[in-house]
Amino acid sequence: MNNKKNNFKVEELGKFTEKEIYEIPEALRRLIQNKDHIETIAQKIINNNTRHIYLIGAGTSYHAGFAISYMFNRITHIPTFCEFSMEFQYLIEPILDKNDCVIGISQSGRTKDTIESVRLAKQSRGCLTIAVTNNSESELAEACDYDIFLNCGEEKSVLATKTYINQLASLSILALETAINKKEITEDYYRMIWEELKMIPSKIEDSLSDLHKKIKDYSNYFKFAEFCFILGGGSDYATAMEASLKLKEGARIFGQAYSTAEFPHGPITLADSSAWILAIIPKEEDQRKKNLINLLKRIKERKATILGIYEIEDEKDIPDPIDFGIQVPNTIHDLQPIIMILAVQLLTLEIARIKNINSDTPKFLTKVSGI
């Protein structure tokens, strides 16, 4: 017999969420084919003698901007900051300069605070404004000087999945094209990133079914979880923030994201036998990874359950503190946010199904915020 809730069969719960996750590879391919347009916009950033870049958005769109702000800073050497749209006029507008660039990110292109913020930047300060949206005819696109079209097709589920991935990818391309045109990176580095980006759709496509199957098996262990901590450092912290939001809105699990370095400053006291820890584990053998592994060892002493997400080739290096491991396709550091979040999207979908929750239409949420 099929379990039912509100006349839904279990396999029908989250059907649009699942469909849209499986559409990610093709949506990514379409975006990558739009490289020339993004390159043109990157040249505008350079021609503007841009002093600062401000990425603004709300919810998932904010997380995309935050994740790629690390890449912007590291390879373009243009100081780049990410801020919530609703705080922009209070925190950023007073210090704006005409040579600043403001990038508004919104899946729908109808997020009120984001639209008002880019208008303020353009009209009062003369800033260069760029929209990143899945609706090229939206109010946000019309308000900006230039727009980057995500080209994802319709996204019916309230949970942003393929649009989040394409936000990450489009901003990565913009950072990469800006960096090469500014001559801040070498041609070899540029080609390496591009070749890897072009392979990611196939990597996701080839691994998605097996990844989904393993996550279905694991999700049974977490159906009774009421809260979890999601940990990561650097751009993985942004992934942790997006994971926190997905678990809240899609599976009704209270998830709280923390930077690896910040978690020991108080929150670790709550990491006991009733806690679930989701760790975003980087591949690079750097201080970021060492700090996370050491933290997980401390947490495991307190009997918390730890689920780690890491790249396939990293499996041999995963320490004993991990109770469960989810392996995602290998990629390079700059593109890891695109890959890592897939596991969380699928995990949210399957936990929601076990709890008889329809992740397509979470309780109290609509596709576009009216605030």
Residue frames relative to the residue before (quaternion, step in Angstrom):
aa qw qx qy qz dx dy dz
M 1.0000 0.0000 0.0000 0.0000 0.00 0.00 0.00
N 0.3955 -0.7060 0.5349 0.2430 3.57 -1.06 0.76
N 0.4150 -0.6550 0.5635 0.2849 3.58 -1.00 0.79
K 0.1055 -0.8068 0.5801 0.0375 3.56 -1.01 0.76
K 0.0144 0.7493 -0.6617 -0.0222 3.50 -1.32 0.47
N 0.8281 -0.0231 -0.0342 0.5591 3.55 -0.69 1.09
N 0.6717 -0.5359 0.2766 0.4304 3.58 1.02 0.96
F 0.5108 0.6040 -0.4429 0.4220 3.63 1.18 0.42
K 0.3581 -0.6517 0.6146 0.2634 3.55 -1.11 0.71
V 0.6395 -0.5528 0.3600 0.3948 3.57 -1.11 0.66
E 0.6915 0.4871 -0.2935 0.4454 3.60 0.89 -0.88
E 0.6306 0.5160 -0.3381 0.4710 3.59 1.26 -0.25
L 0.5387 0.6099 -0.4108 0.4112 3.57 1.21 -0.36
G 0.8374 0.1196 -0.1113 0.5216 3.56 -0.80 1.01
K 0.2841 0.7982 -0.5016 0.1747 3.61 1.13 0.40
F 0.6642 0.4739 -0.3141 0.4854 3.61 1.05 -0.66
T 0.5938 0.5522 -0.3602 0.4613 3.58 1.07 -0.70
E 0.6800 0.4837 -0.2868 0.4705 3.57 0.86 -0.97
K 0.6491 0.5250 -0.3211 0.4471 3.58 0.86 -0.93
E 0.7078 0.4729 -0.2686 0.4509 3.57 0.90 -0.93
I 0.5815 0.5397 -0.3777 0.4774 3.60 1.15 -0.49
Y 0.6969 0.4668 -0.2714 0.4720 3.57 0.95 -0.87
E 0.6252 0.5210 -0.3415 0.4702 3.60 1.25 -0.18
I 0.4185 0.7464 -0.4429 0.2674 3.59 1.28 -0.17
P 0.6637 0.5125 -0.3506 0.4171 3.68 0.72 -0.83
E 0.6999 0.4557 -0.2903 0.4671 3.60 0.85 -0.88
A 0.6175 0.5321 -0.3472 0.4637 3.59 1.05 -0.70
L 0.6380 0.5243 -0.3183 0.4656 3.58 1.02 -0.79
R 0.6412 0.5254 -0.3280 0.4530 3.58 0.95 -0.84
R 0.6487 0.5138 -0.3264 0.4568 3.58 0.94 -0.83
L 0.6531 0.5171 -0.3146 0.4551 3.56 0.98 -0.85
I 0.6577 0.5243 -0.3097 0.4435 3.57 0.89 -0.92
Q 0.6263 0.5383 -0.3320 0.4557 3.57 1.11 -0.64
N 0.6395 0.5218 -0.3096 0.4721 3.57 1.30 -0.32
K 0.2295 0.8351 -0.4737 0.1597 3.57 1.30 0.30
D 0.6653 0.5351 -0.3234 0.4080 3.61 0.83 -0.95
H 0.6471 0.5119 -0.3244 0.4626 3.59 0.99 -0.79
I 0.6623 0.4931 -0.3079 0.4727 3.58 0.94 -0.84
E 0.6139 0.5431 -0.3422 0.4595 3.58 1.07 -0.70
T 0.6213 0.5375 -0.3331 0.4627 3.60 1.04 -0.77
I 0.6659 0.4901 -0.3001 0.4757 3.58 0.96 -0.85
A 0.6070 0.5472 -0.3487 0.4589 3.59 1.05 -0.71
Q 0.6465 0.5139 -0.3194 0.4646 3.58 1.00 -0.78
K 0.6043 0.5456 -0.3505 0.4628 3.61 1.11 -0.63
I 0.6141 0.5410 -0.3414 0.4622 3.58 1.06 -0.75
I 0.6736 0.4833 -0.2884 0.4791 3.57 0.99 -0.84
N 0.6657 0.5132 -0.3015 0.4500 3.58 0.92 -0.92
N 0.6335 0.5421 -0.3109 0.4562 3.55 1.21 -0.57
N 0.3154 -0.7469 0.5064 0.2937 3.59 1.30 -0.24
T 0.0534 0.8716 -0.4841 0.0549 3.52 1.07 0.90
R 0.2863 -0.7757 0.5475 0.1287 3.55 -0.81 1.10
H 0.7904 0.0079 0.0265 0.6120 3.57 1.04 -0.83
I 0.2076 -0.7349 0.6282 0.1488 3.55 -1.24 0.53
Y 0.0985 -0.7819 0.6145 0.0378 3.55 -0.91 0.98
L 0.1631 -0.7671 0.6173 0.0627 3.56 -0.71 1.16
I 0.0011 0.8214 -0.5690 0.0395 3.59 -0.68 1.04
G 0.2140 0.7583 -0.5945 0.1606 3.53 -1.13 0.71
A 0.3536 -0.7013 0.5697 0.2422 3.54 -1.35 -0.07
G 0.8384 0.1574 -0.1142 0.5092 3.57 -1.11 0.67
T 0.8495 -0.0190 0.0604 0.5238 3.54 -0.87 -1.04
S 0.6449 0.5271 -0.3281 0.4456 3.60 0.97 -0.78
Y 0.6114 0.5265 -0.3394 0.4835 3.58 1.08 -0.67
H 0.6605 0.5164 -0.3159 0.4442 3.58 0.90 -0.88
A 0.6220 0.5315 -0.3403 0.4634 3.59 1.05 -0.73
G 0.6645 0.4988 -0.2994 0.4691 3.57 0.93 -0.88
F 0.6503 0.5220 -0.3121 0.4552 3.55 0.96 -0.89
A 0.6479 0.5361 -0.3209 0.4356 3.59 0.93 -0.91
I 0.7673 0.3752 -0.2057 0.4776 3.59 0.81 -0.96
S 0.4653 0.6574 -0.4644 0.3683 3.62 1.21 -0.08
Y 0.5803 0.5734 -0.3712 0.4434 3.60 1.12 -0.58
M 0.6771 0.4879 -0.2850 0.4715 3.56 0.93 -0.93
F 0.6180 0.5453 -0.3404 0.4525 3.60 0.96 -0.84
N 0.6934 0.4784 -0.2874 0.4558 3.57 0.78 -0.98
R 0.7125 0.4942 -0.2721 0.4173 3.55 0.86 -0.94
I 0.8163 0.2884 -0.1511 0.4771 3.61 0.87 -0.85
T 0.7035 0.4295 -0.2977 0.4816 3.64 1.09 -0.43
H 0.2473 -0.7914 0.5061 0.2373 3.57 1.21 -0.62
I 0.4724 0.5699 -0.4914 0.4589 3.55 1.16 0.74
P 0.4540 -0.6915 0.4717 0.3053 3.64 -0.58 1.02
T 0.0370 -0.8245 0.5609 -0.0649 3.55 -0.56 1.23
F 0.0521 -0.8028 0.5930 -0.0328 3.54 -0.89 1.03
C 0.2093 -0.7581 0.6021 0.1380 3.56 -1.16 0.59
E 0.0251 0.8044 -0.5912 0.0537 3.55 -0.93 0.93
F 0.5569 -0.5741 0.4750 0.3670 3.56 -1.21 0.51
S 0.5727 -0.6265 0.4100 0.3338 3.56 -0.93 0.91
M 0.6914 0.5090 -0.2879 0.4243 3.55 0.91 -0.91
E 0.6882 0.4434 -0.2808 0.5009 3.60 1.24 -0.31
F 0.4379 0.7523 -0.4224 0.2528 3.56 1.28 -0.31
Q 0.7066 0.4798 -0.2860 0.4345 3.57 0.77 -1.02
Y 0.6876 0.4693 -0.2851 0.4750 3.59 1.14 -0.52
L 0.7799 0.3796 -0.1716 0.4672 3.56 0.92 -0.93
I 0.8007 0.3266 -0.1341 0.4839 3.58 0.90 -0.97
E 0.6259 0.5935 -0.3533 0.3622 3.60 0.85 -0.93
P 0.6594 0.5223 -0.3490 0.4130 3.67 0.85 -0.73
I 0.7552 0.3713 -0.2186 0.4941 3.63 1.11 -0.47
L 0.3996 0.7419 -0.4639 0.2733 3.60 1.26 0.12
D 0.1634 -0.7523 0.6334 0.0783 3.52 -1.25 0.66
K 0.6185 -0.5742 0.3806 0.3780 3.59 -1.13 0.57
N 0.6868 0.4534 -0.2844 0.4918 3.59 1.20 -0.37
D 0.4930 0.6206 -0.4512 0.4101 3.56 1.22 0.46
C 0.2653 -0.7418 0.5960 0.1553 3.56 -1.26 0.47
V 0.1213 -0.7846 0.6066 0.0417 3.57 -0.88 1.00
I 0.1250 -0.7960 0.5918 0.0212 3.56 -0.72 1.15
G 0.1654 -0.7986 0.5758 0.0574 3.57 -0.51 1.23
I 0.1299 -0.8056 0.5775 0.0245 3.57 -0.73 1.10
S 0.2366 0.7554 -0.5792 0.1946 3.57 -0.73 1.08
Q 0.4702 -0.6902 0.4748 0.2776 3.56 -0.69 1.10
S 0.7671 0.3736 -0.1912 0.4852 3.57 0.79 -1.01
G 0.3507 -0.7281 0.5062 0.3009 3.56 1.12 -0.65
R 0.6556 0.5133 -0.3028 0.4638 3.56 1.28 0.23
T 0.4042 0.7175 -0.4800 0.3022 3.60 1.23 0.21
K 0.4608 -0.7551 0.3959 0.2463 3.54 -0.35 1.33
D 0.6994 0.4826 -0.2923 0.4387 3.59 0.76 -1.00
T 0.6413 0.5233 -0.3245 0.4578 3.57 1.04 -0.73
I 0.6441 0.5149 -0.3140 0.4705 3.57 0.98 -0.85
E 0.6767 0.4929 -0.2977 0.4588 3.58 0.84 -0.96
S 0.6558 0.5285 -0.3162 0.4365 3.58 1.00 -0.77
V 0.6806 0.4622 -0.3120 0.4752 3.61 0.87 -0.83
R 0.6110 0.5381 -0.3526 0.4613 3.60 1.07 -0.64
L 0.6392 0.5249 -0.3150 0.4656 3.54 0.98 -0.87
A 0.6700 0.5038 -0.2984 0.4563 3.57 0.89 -0.91
K 0.6981 0.4788 -0.2666 0.4608 3.56 0.96 -0.87
Q 0.7552 0.4276 -0.2235 0.4437 3.56 0.78 -1.06
S 0.7640 0.3812 -0.2170 0.4732 3.59 0.87 -0.86
R 0.7968 0.2862 -0.1303 0.5160 3.59 1.12 -0.63
G 0.4112 -0.7379 0.4534 0.2842 3.60 1.23 -0.24
C 0.3085 0.7774 -0.4960 0.2333 3.58 1.16 0.53
L 0.5097 -0.5671 0.5427 0.3522 3.53 -1.34 0.35
T 0.0702 -0.8183 0.5704 0.0097 3.59 -0.80 0.99
I 0.0813 -0.7899 0.6077 -0.0135 3.54 -1.00 0.96
A 0.2249 -0.7616 0.5948 0.1250 3.57 -0.97 0.89
V 0.1000 -0.7355 0.6652 0.0807 3.55 -1.16 0.72
T 0.2360 0.7987 -0.4948 0.2482 3.56 -0.20 1.29
N 0.4511 -0.6752 0.5152 0.2743 3.54 -1.27 0.45
N 0.6918 0.3845 -0.2606 0.5528 3.56 1.32 0.12
S 0.2336 -0.8283 0.4968 0.1118 3.57 -0.08 1.31
E 0.6936 0.4185 -0.2742 0.5182 3.60 1.26 -0.22
S 0.4041 0.7425 -0.4495 0.2889 3.58 1.25 0.28
E 0.6795 -0.4827 0.3744 0.4063 3.51 -1.35 0.23
L 0.6306 0.5288 -0.3367 0.4576 3.58 1.06 -0.71
A 0.6551 0.5114 -0.3166 0.4573 3.59 0.90 -0.88
E 0.6704 0.4971 -0.2929 0.4666 3.58 0.99 -0.84
A 0.6642 0.5259 -0.3064 0.4340 3.58 1.08 -0.68
C 0.7088 0.4698 -0.2529 0.4615 3.60 1.17 -0.55
D 0.6136 -0.5468 0.4263 0.3779 3.54 -1.29 0.37
Y 0.7959 0.0345 0.0296 0.6038 3.56 1.01 -0.87
D 0.1213 -0.7971 0.5846 0.0904 3.56 -1.18 0.46
I 0.2603 -0.7179 0.6274 0.1524 3.52 -1.25 0.69
F 0.2579 -0.7932 0.5416 0.1044 3.54 -0.55 1.25
L 0.3950 -0.7533 0.4798 0.2151 3.58 -0.66 1.11
N 0.1816 -0.8493 0.4831 0.1108 3.57 1.23 -0.49
C 0.3069 0.7833 -0.4809 0.2470 3.57 0.95 0.93
G 0.4360 -0.6263 0.5071 0.4007 3.55 1.16 -0.44
E 0.7148 -0.4396 0.3050 0.4503 3.57 -1.27 0.07
E 0.1354 -0.7510 0.6414 0.0795 3.53 -1.12 0.77
K 0.1930 -0.8374 0.5063 0.0722 3.57 -0.23 1.30
S 0.6277 0.5331 -0.3453 0.4501 3.58 1.04 -0.70
V 0.5239 -0.6193 0.4837 0.3287 3.54 -1.07 0.75
L 0.6329 0.5101 -0.3340 0.4772 3.60 1.09 -0.64
A 0.3051 -0.7477 0.5629 0.1759 3.57 -0.66 1.11
T 0.0079 -0.8079 0.5879 -0.0408 3.58 -0.59 1.16
K 0.7795 0.3035 -0.1836 0.5163 3.58 0.38 -1.19
T 0.6273 0.5224 -0.3585 0.4527 3.61 1.04 -0.56
Y 0.6149 0.5324 -0.3533 0.4621 3.60 1.06 -0.66
I 0.6452 0.5188 -0.3185 0.4618 3.58 0.91 -0.91
N 0.7120 0.4466 -0.2723 0.4684 3.60 0.86 -0.87
Q 0.5556 0.5513 -0.3993 0.4774 3.60 1.17 -0.37
L 0.6533 0.5091 -0.3070 0.4687 3.57 0.92 -0.93
A 0.6943 0.4888 -0.2808 0.4474 3.57 0.85 -0.99
S 0.6703 0.5057 -0.3115 0.4449 3.59 0.90 -0.88
L 0.6667 0.4813 -0.2998 0.4837 3.58 1.01 -0.78
S 0.6027 0.5441 -0.3523 0.4654 3.59 1.11 -0.63
I 0.6512 0.5028 -0.3063 0.4788 3.57 0.98 -0.87
L 0.6481 0.5180 -0.3241 0.4546 3.58 0.94 -0.86
A 0.6493 0.5024 -0.3158 0.4755 3.59 0.97 -0.81
L 0.6680 0.5130 -0.2979 0.4494 3.56 0.92 -0.93
E 0.6869 0.4742 -0.2864 0.4704 3.60 0.89 -0.92
T 0.6203 0.5228 -0.3442 0.4727 3.59 1.07 -0.66
A 0.6713 0.5170 -0.2994 0.4387 3.56 0.91 -0.92
I 0.6935 0.4625 -0.2966 0.4661 3.62 0.87 -0.86
N 0.6662 0.4934 -0.3107 0.4649 3.60 1.01 -0.71
K 0.6604 0.4614 -0.2988 0.5116 3.58 1.24 -0.45
K 0.3773 -0.7430 0.4560 0.3126 3.54 1.39 -0.18
E 0.3532 0.7376 -0.4891 0.3031 3.56 1.06 0.84
I 0.7513 0.2370 -0.1615 0.5944 3.59 1.27 -0.31
T 0.5453 -0.6220 0.4521 0.3337 3.56 -1.23 0.42
E 0.6364 -0.5168 0.4099 0.3998 3.54 -1.29 0.35
D 0.6322 0.5404 -0.3343 0.4433 3.58 1.01 -0.76
Y 0.6561 0.4949 -0.3101 0.4779 3.57 0.95 -0.87
Y 0.6269 0.5509 -0.3225 0.4466 3.56 0.98 -0.89
R 0.6899 0.4746 -0.2826 0.4680 3.57 0.84 -0.99
M 0.6200 0.5556 -0.3437 0.4345 3.58 1.02 -0.77
I 0.6714 0.4831 -0.2967 0.4772 3.58 0.90 -0.94
W 0.6721 0.5091 -0.3069 0.4414 3.57 0.88 -0.91
E 0.6550 0.5067 -0.3221 0.4588 3.58 0.91 -0.85
E 0.6531 0.5009 -0.3131 0.4738 3.57 1.00 -0.77
L 0.6430 0.5237 -0.3266 0.4534 3.58 0.94 -0.84
K 0.6638 0.5067 -0.3062 0.4571 3.58 0.96 -0.80
M 0.6729 0.4911 -0.2991 0.4654 3.61 1.16 -0.51
I 0.5309 0.6781 -0.4025 0.3104 3.60 1.16 -0.52
P 0.6248 0.5319 -0.3807 0.4264 3.69 0.83 -0.70
S 0.6801 0.4695 -0.2930 0.4808 3.61 0.94 -0.83
K 0.6156 0.5407 -0.3515 0.4529 3.59 1.02 -0.71
I 0.6606 0.4880 -0.3037 0.4830 3.57 0.96 -0.84
E 0.6523 0.5378 -0.3036 0.4394 3.56 0.89 -0.99
D 0.7096 0.4783 -0.2604 0.4471 3.58 0.89 -0.97
S 0.7632 0.3921 -0.1950 0.4751 3.59 1.08 -0.66
L 0.5023 0.7208 -0.4039 0.2549 3.58 1.19 -0.50
S 0.6678 0.5150 -0.3160 0.4347 3.58 0.87 -0.90
D 0.6879 0.4653 -0.2862 0.4779 3.62 0.86 -0.92
L 0.6216 0.5379 -0.3328 0.4621 3.57 1.04 -0.79
H 0.6531 0.5188 -0.3021 0.4616 3.55 0.95 -0.93
K 0.6502 0.5268 -0.3206 0.4438 3.60 0.92 -0.88
K 0.6723 0.4927 -0.3033 0.4619 3.59 0.90 -0.91
I 0.6577 0.5087 -0.3086 0.4620 3.57 0.99 -0.83
K 0.5876 0.5542 -0.3706 0.4585 3.59 1.08 -0.63
D 0.6598 0.5072 -0.3056 0.4627 3.59 0.95 -0.87
Y 0.6954 0.4800 -0.2756 0.4583 3.59 0.92 -0.89
S 0.6115 0.6111 -0.3640 0.3465 3.58 0.95 -0.81
N 0.5689 0.6041 -0.3836 0.4053 3.60 1.13 -0.53
Y 0.6437 0.5416 -0.3228 0.4337 3.57 1.09 -0.65
F 0.7625 0.3959 -0.1850 0.4771 3.57 1.16 -0.56
K 0.3895 0.7542 -0.4673 0.2472 3.58 1.23 0.16
F 0.7117 0.4227 -0.2635 0.4953 3.59 1.18 -0.48
A 0.4297 0.7064 -0.4634 0.3188 3.60 1.26 0.02
E 0.2138 -0.7863 0.5692 0.1100 3.56 -0.94 0.91
F 0.7997 0.0030 -0.0118 0.6003 3.56 1.14 -0.51
C 0.0291 -0.7854 0.6176 0.0295 3.54 -1.24 0.43
F 0.3210 -0.6873 0.6080 0.2344 3.52 -1.34 0.32
I 0.1637 -0.7671 0.6141 0.0869 3.56 -0.98 0.88
L 0.1094 -0.8385 0.5337 -0.0147 3.54 -0.61 1.21
G 0.2389 0.7496 -0.5977 0.1543 3.56 -1.10 0.76
G 0.2740 -0.7593 0.5667 0.1651 3.55 -1.22 0.46
G 0.7851 0.2556 -0.2175 0.5206 3.57 -1.16 0.57
S 0.8165 -0.1533 0.1275 0.5418 3.60 -0.93 -0.82
D 0.5553 0.5921 -0.3959 0.4294 3.62 1.20 -0.34
Y 0.5617 0.5750 -0.3939 0.4457 3.59 1.17 -0.41
A 0.6279 0.5124 -0.3309 0.4834 3.60 1.06 -0.74
T 0.6299 0.5162 -0.3289 0.4781 3.59 1.02 -0.76
A 0.6289 0.5321 -0.3279 0.4624 3.57 1.02 -0.76
M 0.6400 0.5212 -0.3225 0.4633 3.59 1.03 -0.78
E 0.6619 0.4801 -0.3091 0.4857 3.58 0.97 -0.80
A 0.6199 0.5340 -0.3406 0.4632 3.60 1.03 -0.73
S 0.6239 0.5477 -0.3259 0.4523 3.56 1.01 -0.83
L 0.6733 0.4903 -0.2911 0.4706 3.56 0.93 -0.92
K 0.6477 0.5280 -0.3265 0.4416 3.59 0.91 -0.88
L 0.6821 0.4861 -0.3004 0.4564 3.59 0.86 -0.90
K 0.6312 0.5271 -0.3352 0.4598 3.58 1.05 -0.73
E 0.7858 0.3735 -0.2019 0.4497 3.55 0.54 -1.17
G 0.7448 0.4340 -0.2342 0.4495 3.60 1.02 -0.73
A 0.8177 0.2132 -0.0825 0.5283 3.59 0.95 -0.85
R 0.3909 -0.7503 0.4514 0.2838 3.57 1.32 0.10
I 0.4325 0.6213 -0.5093 0.4092 3.54 0.92 1.05
F 0.3823 -0.7164 0.5276 0.2494 3.56 -0.81 0.94
G 0.0019 -0.7986 0.5998 -0.0499 3.54 -0.42 1.26
Q 0.0857 -0.7913 0.6046 0.0309 3.56 -0.95 0.86
A 0.2717 -0.7812 0.5461 0.1330 3.56 -0.69 1.13
Y 0.0064 0.7788 -0.6272 0.0049 3.53 -1.13 0.76
S 0.4880 -0.5899 0.5535 0.3277 3.49 -1.24 0.59
T 0.6170 -0.5791 0.3896 0.3636 3.56 -1.03 0.83
A 0.7092 0.4729 -0.2661 0.4501 3.56 0.88 -0.95
E 0.6838 0.5069 -0.2826 0.4423 3.59 1.14 -0.56
F 0.5666 0.6555 -0.3766 0.3278 3.57 1.09 -0.69
P 0.6690 0.5023 -0.3327 0.4353 3.66 0.89 -0.72
H 0.6301 0.5511 -0.3395 0.4289 3.61 1.21 -0.36
G 0.8444 -0.0573 -0.0166 0.5325 3.56 0.63 1.14
P 0.7427 0.4361 -0.2770 0.4260 3.64 0.47 -1.09
I 0.5574 0.6312 -0.3976 0.3645 3.61 1.08 -0.59
T 0.5656 0.6127 -0.3857 0.3949 3.60 1.14 -0.47
L 0.6747 0.4823 -0.2842 0.4811 3.60 1.23 -0.46
A 0.5651 0.6094 -0.3796 0.4064 3.58 1.28 -0.18
D 0.2273 0.7788 -0.5453 0.2111 3.57 0.20 1.31
S 0.7970 -0.3281 0.2062 0.4633 3.59 -1.23 -0.28
S 0.6626 0.4927 -0.3152 0.4679 3.60 1.19 -0.30
A 0.6144 0.5901 -0.3293 0.4071 3.58 1.28 -0.22
W 0.2341 -0.7143 0.6430 0.1463 3.49 -1.26 0.64
I 0.1341 -0.7892 0.5977 0.0437 3.57 -0.84 1.03
L 0.1085 -0.7630 0.6351 0.0528 3.57 -0.87 0.99
A 0.0872 -0.8301 0.5508 -0.0071 3.57 -0.51 1.22
I 0.2417 -0.7364 0.6175 0.1344 3.56 -0.89 1.02
I 0.0947 -0.8510 0.5165 -0.0035 3.58 -0.16 1.31
P 0.3219 -0.7716 0.5155 0.1880 3.62 -0.56 1.10
K 0.5373 -0.6281 0.4643 0.3180 3.54 -1.26 0.46
E 0.6340 0.5842 -0.3337 0.3812 3.55 0.96 -0.90
E 0.3723 -0.7152 0.5475 0.2239 3.55 -1.00 0.86
D 0.3246 0.7423 -0.5141 0.2818 3.55 0.43 1.23
Q 0.7427 -0.4058 0.2812 0.4523 3.54 -1.30 -0.02
R 0.5696 0.6009 -0.3723 0.4194 3.56 1.14 -0.65
K 0.6968 0.4559 -0.2707 0.4832 3.59 0.90 -0.92
K 0.6402 0.5342 -0.3317 0.4412 3.60 0.92 -0.87
N 0.6554 0.5157 -0.3125 0.4547 3.56 0.95 -0.88
L 0.6665 0.5044 -0.3082 0.4543 3.58 0.96 -0.87
I 0.6587 0.5063 -0.3178 0.4570 3.60 0.89 -0.89
N 0.6499 0.5078 -0.3179 0.4677 3.60 0.95 -0.83
L 0.6413 0.5183 -0.3202 0.4664 3.57 1.03 -0.79
L 0.6565 0.5152 -0.3171 0.4505 3.59 0.93 -0.86
K 0.6099 0.5397 -0.3532 0.4604 3.59 1.07 -0.64
R 0.6463 0.5041 -0.3162 0.4778 3.58 0.99 -0.79
I 0.6605 0.5130 -0.3065 0.4547 3.56 0.96 -0.89
K 0.6508 0.5318 -0.3230 0.4351 3.58 0.95 -0.85
E 0.5886 0.5690 -0.3636 0.4445 3.59 1.13 -0.58
R 0.6868 0.4582 -0.2673 0.4969 3.56 1.23 -0.51
K 0.5333 -0.6958 0.3513 0.3287 3.59 1.36 0.32
A 0.3689 0.7123 -0.5150 0.3021 3.61 1.12 0.45
T 0.4333 -0.6702 0.5354 0.2767 3.58 -1.25 0.49
I 0.1327 -0.8278 0.5448 0.0181 3.57 -0.69 1.13
L 0.0937 -0.7555 0.6480 0.0236 3.52 -0.91 1.07
G 0.1223 -0.8129 0.5678 0.0430 3.58 -0.67 1.09
I 0.1736 -0.7390 0.6403 0.1168 3.55 -1.12 0.75
Y 0.1693 0.7870 -0.5679 0.1715 3.57 -0.67 1.08
E 0.6185 -0.5659 0.3985 0.3720 3.57 -1.27 0.31
I 0.6672 -0.5503 0.3355 0.3734 3.56 -1.13 0.73
E 0.7104 0.4746 -0.2768 0.4399 3.57 0.81 -0.95
D 0.6261 0.5597 -0.3196 0.4388 3.56 1.30 -0.26
E 0.4132 0.7703 -0.4354 0.2153 3.58 1.29 -0.25
K 0.6553 0.5407 -0.3225 0.4174 3.60 0.94 -0.83
D 0.7077 0.4699 -0.2548 0.4620 3.56 1.19 -0.53
I 0.4979 0.6618 -0.4358 0.3524 3.59 1.24 -0.05
P 0.3697 -0.7813 0.4655 0.1905 3.61 -0.62 1.12
D 0.7411 -0.4431 0.3035 0.4029 3.53 -1.36 0.24
P 0.5961 0.6007 -0.4012 0.3505 3.67 0.92 -0.58
I 0.6112 0.5590 -0.3711 0.4198 3.63 1.14 -0.40
D 0.2912 -0.7563 0.5628 0.1628 3.58 -0.82 1.03
F 0.7864 0.0669 -0.0070 0.6141 3.55 1.05 -0.83
G 0.1105 -0.8032 0.5827 0.0563 3.56 -1.06 0.73
I 0.1207 -0.7608 0.6342 0.0673 3.54 -1.01 0.88
Q 0.1909 -0.8017 0.5605 0.0815 3.55 -0.63 1.15
V 0.1359 -0.7754 0.6142 0.0544 3.57 -0.89 0.99
P 0.6781 -0.4996 0.3305 0.4259 3.63 -1.19 0.35
N 0.5318 -0.6307 0.4697 0.3142 3.54 -1.18 0.65
T 0.1134 0.7587 -0.6397 0.0480 3.53 -1.19 0.63
I 0.5865 -0.5666 0.4293 0.3882 3.57 -1.27 -0.22
H 0.7584 -0.4470 0.2433 0.4072 3.52 -1.28 0.54
D 0.7061 0.4935 -0.2885 0.4178 3.59 0.71 -1.05
L 0.7544 0.3938 -0.2024 0.4846 3.59 1.08 -0.65
Q 0.3788 0.7613 -0.4596 0.2562 3.59 1.26 0.07
P 0.6136 0.5518 -0.3892 0.4093 3.68 0.91 -0.64
I 0.6101 0.5613 -0.3524 0.4342 3.61 1.09 -0.66
I 0.7277 0.4449 -0.2325 0.4674 3.56 0.97 -0.89
M 0.6763 0.5508 -0.3086 0.3794 3.58 0.79 -1.05
I 0.6815 0.5284 -0.3072 0.4024 3.59 0.90 -0.88
L 0.5050 0.6630 -0.4228 0.3559 3.61 1.18 -0.44
A 0.6552 0.5261 -0.3162 0.4403 3.57 0.92 -0.94
V 0.6702 0.4957 -0.3000 0.4637 3.58 0.98 -0.83
Q 0.6146 0.5440 -0.3493 0.4521 3.59 1.01 -0.74
L 0.6888 0.4660 -0.2739 0.4830 3.58 0.92 -0.92
L 0.6318 0.5350 -0.3303 0.4534 3.58 1.01 -0.79
T 0.6370 0.5230 -0.3170 0.4692 3.57 0.98 -0.84
L 0.6383 0.5395 -0.3123 0.4516 3.57 0.93 -0.94
E 0.7494 0.4274 -0.2387 0.4459 3.58 0.73 -1.05
I 0.6164 0.5097 -0.3589 0.4811 3.61 1.03 -0.62
A 0.6232 0.5397 -0.3366 0.4550 3.58 1.01 -0.80
R 0.6562 0.5153 -0.3186 0.4498 3.60 0.91 -0.85
I 0.6529 0.5113 -0.3124 0.4633 3.58 0.94 -0.86
K 0.7140 0.4176 -0.2388 0.5087 3.57 1.11 -0.70
N 0.4418 -0.7166 0.4290 0.3277 3.59 1.34 0.16
I 0.4269 0.6547 -0.4846 0.3928 3.54 0.97 1.00
N 0.3158 -0.7359 0.5663 0.1952 3.56 -0.97 0.85
S 0.2670 -0.8093 0.5042 0.1398 3.58 -0.23 1.26
D 0.5164 0.6299 -0.4256 0.3943 3.60 1.22 -0.17
T 0.8058 0.1249 -0.0182 0.5786 3.54 1.02 -0.86
P 0.1237 -0.8309 0.5389 0.0622 3.62 0.37 1.18
K 0.6215 -0.5738 0.4001 0.3528 3.52 -1.15 0.72
F 0.8571 0.1387 -0.1499 0.4729 3.56 -1.01 0.97
L 0.6649 0.5012 -0.3087 0.4598 3.63 1.22 0.02
T 0.1230 -0.7416 0.6513 0.1031 3.52 -1.29 0.56
K 0.6926 -0.5074 0.3100 0.4083 3.57 -1.25 0.30
V 0.7914 0.1846 -0.1006 0.5741 3.61 0.97 -0.73
S 0.4365 -0.6968 0.5068 0.2592 3.56 -0.86 0.98
G 0.2816 -0.7781 0.5396 0.1549 3.56 -0.91 0.89
I 0.4972 0.6732 -0.4205 0.3506 3.57 1.29 -0.04
